[in-house]
Amino acid sequence: MSTEHAHHGYISDKDKYLARLKRIEGQARGIYRMVDEEQYCIDILTQISALTSALQGVAVGLVDDHLKHCVADAVREGGEVSTAKLDEASKAISRLVRS
């Protein structure tokens, strides 16, 4: 994980991301309770789908912020830094698509 820049692209939306992650954490706890209480499988799967979508939304937001800030800054800098950031972003997107 690279920490070359003092501020990451998501920093201006940090509170928004933290609030979303807190809701996601609550959803995960809710799914745990549903399993513990032996609720209906389809209802649990529905909640898992909602949780997955919420996590994907956070991931897409982070990718967008990364491209607009970290990658754009590296492209302006040019050279090997630019190539490395583009490769890093491409690999991250590839991991998200596979998941």
Rosetta constraint file for C-alpha pairs under 8 A:
AtomPair CA 5 CA 70 HARMONIC 7.86 0.50
AtomPair CA 7 CA 11 HARMONIC 6.47 0.50
AtomPair CA 8 CA 66 HARMONIC 7.47 0.50
AtomPair CA 8 CA 69 HARMONIC 7.49 0.50
AtomPair CA 8 CA 70 HARMONIC 6.92 0.50
AtomPair CA 9 CA 62 HARMONIC 7.89 0.50
AtomPair CA 9 CA 65 HARMONIC 4.98 0.50
AtomPair CA 9 CA 66 HARMONIC 5.35 0.50
AtomPair CA 9 CA 68 HARMONIC 7.24 0.50
AtomPair CA 9 CA 69 HARMONIC 4.98 0.50
AtomPair CA 9 CA 70 HARMONIC 6.17 0.50
AtomPair CA 10 CA 14 HARMONIC 5.90 0.50
AtomPair CA 10 CA 62 HARMONIC 6.42 0.50
AtomPair CA 10 CA 65 HARMONIC 5.54 0.50
AtomPair CA 10 CA 66 HARMONIC 7.21 0.50
AtomPair CA 13 CA 17 HARMONIC 6.27 0.50
AtomPair CA 14 CA 18 HARMONIC 6.09 0.50
AtomPair CA 15 CA 19 HARMONIC 6.10 0.50
AtomPair CA 16 CA 20 HARMONIC 6.22 0.50
AtomPair CA 17 CA 21 HARMONIC 6.08 0.50
AtomPair CA 17 CA 58 HARMONIC 7.04 0.50
AtomPair CA 18 CA 22 HARMONIC 6.08 0.50
AtomPair CA 19 CA 23 HARMONIC 6.37 0.50
AtomPair CA 20 CA 24 HARMONIC 6.25 0.50
AtomPair CA 20 CA 54 HARMONIC 7.98 0.50
AtomPair CA 20 CA 58 HARMONIC 7.57 0.50
AtomPair CA 21 CA 25 HARMONIC 6.05 0.50
AtomPair CA 21 CA 58 HARMONIC 7.95 0.50
AtomPair CA 22 CA 26 HARMONIC 6.33 0.50
AtomPair CA 23 CA 27 HARMONIC 6.25 0.50
AtomPair CA 24 CA 28 HARMONIC 6.25 0.50
AtomPair CA 24 CA 51 HARMONIC 6.39 0.50
AtomPair CA 24 CA 54 HARMONIC 6.78 0.50
AtomPair CA 24 CA 55 HARMONIC 7.27 0.50
AtomPair CA 25 CA 29 HARMONIC 6.34 0.50
AtomPair CA 26 CA 30 HARMONIC 6.13 0.50
AtomPair CA 27 CA 31 HARMONIC 6.29 0.50
AtomPair CA 27 CA 47 HARMONIC 7.59 0.50
AtomPair CA 27 CA 51 HARMONIC 6.43 0.50
AtomPair CA 28 CA 32 HARMONIC 6.30 0.50
AtomPair CA 28 CA 51 HARMONIC 7.12 0.50
AtomPair CA 29 CA 33 HARMONIC 6.28 0.50
AtomPair CA 30 CA 34 HARMONIC 6.19 0.50
AtomPair CA 31 CA 35 HARMONIC 6.31 0.50
AtomPair CA 31 CA 44 HARMONIC 6.38 0.50
AtomPair CA 31 CA 47 HARMONIC 6.69 0.50
AtomPair CA 31 CA 48 HARMONIC 7.16 0.50
AtomPair CA 32 CA 36 HARMONIC 6.14 0.50
AtomPair CA 33 CA 37 HARMONIC 5.96 0.50
AtomPair CA 34 CA 38 HARMONIC 6.07 0.50
AtomPair CA 34 CA 39 HARMONIC 5.32 0.50
AtomPair CA 34 CA 44 HARMONIC 6.58 0.50
AtomPair CA 35 CA 39 HARMONIC 6.08 0.50
AtomPair CA 35 CA 44 HARMONIC 7.32 0.50
AtomPair CA 39 CA 43 HARMONIC 7.20 0.50
AtomPair CA 39 CA 44 HARMONIC 7.10 0.50
AtomPair CA 40 CA 44 HARMONIC 6.53 0.50
AtomPair CA 41 CA 45 HARMONIC 6.17 0.50
AtomPair CA 42 CA 46 HARMONIC 6.07 0.50
AtomPair CA 43 CA 47 HARMONIC 6.43 0.50
AtomPair CA 44 CA 48 HARMONIC 6.21 0.50
AtomPair CA 45 CA 49 HARMONIC 6.13 0.50
AtomPair CA 46 CA 50 HARMONIC 6.38 0.50
AtomPair CA 47 CA 51 HARMONIC 6.15 0.50
AtomPair CA 48 CA 52 HARMONIC 6.07 0.50
AtomPair CA 49 CA 53 HARMONIC 6.19 0.50
AtomPair CA 50 CA 54 HARMONIC 6.19 0.50
AtomPair CA 51 CA 55 HARMONIC 6.26 0.50
AtomPair CA 52 CA 56 HARMONIC 6.14 0.50
AtomPair CA 53 CA 57 HARMONIC 6.14 0.50
AtomPair CA 54 CA 58 HARMONIC 6.49 0.50
AtomPair CA 55 CA 59 HARMONIC 6.22 0.50
AtomPair CA 56 CA 60 HARMONIC 6.06 0.50
AtomPair CA 57 CA 61 HARMONIC 6.20 0.50
AtomPair CA 58 CA 62 HARMONIC 6.20 0.50
AtomPair CA 59 CA 63 HARMONIC 6.15 0.50
AtomPair CA 59 CA 96 HARMONIC 7.83 0.50
AtomPair CA 60 CA 64 HARMONIC 6.09 0.50
AtomPair CA 61 CA 65 HARMONIC 6.15 0.50
AtomPair CA 62 CA 66 HARMONIC 5.95 0.50
AtomPair CA 63 CA 67 HARMONIC 6.11 0.50
AtomPair CA 63 CA 89 HARMONIC 7.82 0.50
AtomPair CA 63 CA 93 HARMONIC 7.53 0.50
AtomPair CA 64 CA 68 HARMONIC 6.16 0.50
AtomPair CA 65 CA 69 HARMONIC 5.99 0.50
AtomPair CA 65 CA 70 HARMONIC 7.81 0.50
AtomPair CA 66 CA 70 HARMONIC 5.14 0.50
AtomPair CA 66 CA 71 HARMONIC 6.23 0.50
AtomPair CA 66 CA 89 HARMONIC 7.93 0.50
AtomPair CA 67 CA 71 HARMONIC 4.80 0.50
AtomPair CA 67 CA 72 HARMONIC 6.15 0.50
AtomPair CA 67 CA 89 HARMONIC 7.49 0.50
AtomPair CA 68 CA 72 HARMONIC 5.54 0.50
AtomPair CA 69 CA 73 HARMONIC 5.94 0.50
AtomPair CA 70 CA 74 HARMONIC 6.26 0.50
AtomPair CA 70 CA 85 HARMONIC 7.71 0.50
AtomPair CA 71 CA 75 HARMONIC 6.08 0.50
AtomPair CA 71 CA 82 HARMONIC 7.25 0.50
AtomPair CA 71 CA 85 HARMONIC 5.72 0.50
AtomPair CA 71 CA 86 HARMONIC 6.47 0.50
AtomPair CA 71 CA 89 HARMONIC 7.64 0.50
AtomPair CA 72 CA 76 HARMONIC 6.28 0.50
AtomPair CA 73 CA 77 HARMONIC 6.33 0.50
AtomPair CA 74 CA 78 HARMONIC 6.13 0.50
AtomPair CA 74 CA 81 HARMONIC 5.83 0.50
AtomPair CA 74 CA 82 HARMONIC 4.62 0.50
AtomPair CA 74 CA 85 HARMONIC 6.49 0.50
AtomPair CA 75 CA 81 HARMONIC 7.63 0.50
AtomPair CA 75 CA 82 HARMONIC 4.65 0.50
AtomPair CA 75 CA 83 HARMONIC 7.87 0.50
AtomPair CA 76 CA 82 HARMONIC 7.63 0.50
AtomPair CA 77 CA 81 HARMONIC 7.05 0.50
AtomPair CA 77 CA 82 HARMONIC 6.62 0.50
AtomPair CA 78 CA 82 HARMONIC 4.83 0.50
AtomPair CA 78 CA 83 HARMONIC 7.62 0.50
AtomPair CA 79 CA 83 HARMONIC 6.56 0.50
AtomPair CA 80 CA 84 HARMONIC 5.96 0.50
AtomPair CA 81 CA 85 HARMONIC 6.17 0.50
AtomPair CA 82 CA 86 HARMONIC 6.17 0.50
AtomPair CA 83 CA 87 HARMONIC 6.12 0.50
AtomPair CA 84 CA 88 HARMONIC 6.03 0.50
AtomPair CA 85 CA 89 HARMONIC 6.08 0.50
AtomPair CA 86 CA 90 HARMONIC 6.09 0.50
AtomPair CA 87 CA 91 HARMONIC 6.19 0.50
AtomPair CA 88 CA 92 HARMONIC 6.25 0.50
AtomPair CA 89 CA 93 HARMONIC 6.15 0.50
AtomPair CA 90 CA 94 HARMONIC 6.12 0.50
AtomPair CA 91 CA 95 HARMONIC 6.25 0.50
AtomPair CA 92 CA 96 HARMONIC 6.38 0.50
AtomPair CA 93 CA 97 HARMONIC 6.18 0.50
AtomPair CA 94 CA 98 HARMONIC 6.29 0.50
AtomPair CA 95 CA 99 HARMONIC 6.30 0.50
